[in-house]
Amino acid sequence: MKNLDFPLKPHVRKYLNVHLGSGEYVLSNSDRFGKMMYHLLRRQVKGKLHHAGSREDCTQVLQIDMRNFPAHQYGLKELTNYTIFQFNDFVDELMKEELYLWVRQFLNNRITIRQIILDFMGAYDLREEDVPFETLRKAVQRNVHLKELKKRAPKQPKSVVKMSQKTADLSRKTADLSQKTADLSRVAQHLVVRQELTMNAGGLVDFIRQHHAG
């Protein structure tokens, strides 16, 4: 297994375009996506039969170069429906966590949740057919304490309010997370990624502000 075409949902592929590029991805343990991919390919988890429809919505692929991980040496397995489901779900969750971060930092009296979500979609070139606006809005409503944010909402400079599609570049700044998740389970890995994303919130917001200072 020298090369692998990994099925992805359209919005997952576009999110990865910013983090990994649109071309072939050389599997690596130096980034969070590679760590999860390696973990899933090496450990075939139970429950794969329950996700027989996982490939149906995966109309895009991520071309993976396996040169650094010979199958006979690392024990990597073939793709299963469950592996496809797990990786797509993992990336989808990371994407939404980043959206929640945007909302927490930029929701105020001058910019609405709708504007933030649309700016986020623009940054990743996400269209309605990729992931519906309403899906993201409901996710924000369920997972972000909006009432608390609205109470404390400070007025921010107009330069911060005007977020454009150029914000896609900020994601490259957040792609280099800690390497300490290499051998953790999927659940533990999610918790660590969430924690580190939160810990890096200050740097992420500073980058956004600097990027749009003009």
Beta strands, then each sheet from edge to edge (+ up, - down):
strand 1: 3-8
strand 2: 25-26
strand 3: 60-65
sheet 1: 1+ 3- 2-
end
